[in-house]
Amino acid sequence: MNLIHLSAKSLAQVKRNVQHHMPICLSHQTSIVSVVYTQSEILQKEVYLFERIDSQNRDNMKHLKAICFLRPTKENVENLIQELRRPKYSVYFIYFSNVISKSEIKALAEADEQEVVAEVQEFYGDFIAVNPHLFSLNLSGVARGRSWEPTLLPRTTQGLTSVLLALKKCPMIRYQLSSDMAKRLGESVKQIITKEYELFDFRKTEVPPLLLILDRSDDAITPLLNQWTYQAMVHELLGLNNNRIDLSRVPGISKDLKEVVLSAENDEFYANNLYLNFGEIGTNIKNLMEDFQKKKPKEQQKLESISDMKAFVDNYPQFKKMSGTVSKHVTVVGELSRLVSERHLMEVSELEQELACQNDHSSASQNVRRLLQNPRVSEMDAVRLVMLYALRYERHSSSILPGLMEELNRKGVSERHCRMVTSMVEYGGKRVRGSDLVNPQDAVAITKQFFKGLKGVENVYTQHAPLLQETLDQLIKGRLKDSQFPYLGPSSLRDRPQDIIVFIIGGATYEEALAIYNLNRTVPGVRIVLGGTTIHNTKSVPLGCWPMLTPVLPTVSSLLDVFWREKPSSVAVLDTNRCAWHLLPYPVQRHFNFLSCPFTLSMAHIPNQFLNCLRASKYLF
């Protein structure tokens, strides 16, 4: 189940269908193509120009044939209809990355009055193949509170069914019971499978494949942790977008290296170091440099004969490629090292691992407070440490969360970032989790944790294992509880699953991808693919969750100072997802929520000015 090879095979098949031509590819999916093929590989396949089908400034080129690779959206179909009514090319080969309806095919046929369409096919590739076992839909903000953003449930369904069709799998479906979003996505996928049953009529296997749908909120800790493997570090510190890294802000960067591509399919060093830790990468970079120096042509090399010249010309492309590889990775690793030192990440990461894996509240409290007072620790790193503390010791009797919030204020952290702490607890706290993420309750999990504590760890920076690893371990062993992860429909698996597709609503992480990679290597007979609505780093999770959980009403917030002075007996906290008020005993710390508005229980004590403000904001009914 190699997703990159499947995507490349589909695109290669598209090109084979129009051999010996120089087509223009009209694509609304350049990101899907770019992660599979490099620019030079595309040129080798005689595709010399990419144009977007919604571009209005394209010239007529009747001497060329066009390949159209598009998502079957209403917008794309309408753009294609307009294109066919006034064709700019001699022949069109149309390929959709997902299922297209018969009514849309009919509309295209009616628009093709000049009969320029040579072929219409479906090639299933409506997803980003990040790694052989990892895919993304590049969707953010998929939730509105605890429900789906209405426009993104169909898009997620399309992307997930495209993966199933590309893999040729018609799976049984299990979902996380604690997530209504997971159930709705499962039902939506099941509906497509039933509707398009002919497309999913694949060869039956002895053990049916399994689709497991999870929710990111069940494990909000994993995306908050710094990672120390090469690919994960690049995404965390530099940002990895469709295999591209923007290095334009690196001090003293050369023009050629302002944007570089990291692709395991075309870069041997990157492929070999993808999952190695930072220390091993440093050693391998040194070895790469030494090897390069040995192969580097001498400046005074004499070219006295035709054979000398031929040898030089034959070896030069290989040398040039190696030179580019060395320059790229030395620059990337050098910048990673600079950022690790500048942001004090070794000490920050050690504390992150302590918060995620250990159970010593006294030590954690002291260390978090100490790092918050360190001026070298950045604002977002400080906020993440408090988030981890809040998730880990959410209901601890000696919680110092209010004091840590005051430390953030003294550090000059913006109010917007401080509110993210409360939002993260709302997003992934104990109230919404379906699993025992922090304190396992069953005997087996407690025993594992006990022996792990006795053994210690070889590397303090890699103690943490994502919840997904434990979930899949239980699934493979047949111990995953139906009460927590029910099947969609009456059927269930009796044997150990062999082909597993895991999809995480809200986004996956590279730490989870590493866990999948290791399971695929170490568990014979089991093949696992991981996908998510996006691929997270530590910046994207807090920024992605807080706006949907704590929207800001400036008109209300301007009145808060008055009410805080009144010292009421209770506090009414507005739950914007349910349009309801929750009464909590006073005192509640001021940082609790931007919309936490304290007043006494008696409605008569609420100032009319405040009531009118709430009614005008449509938050009081």
Disulfide bonds with the S-S distance in Angstrom:
none
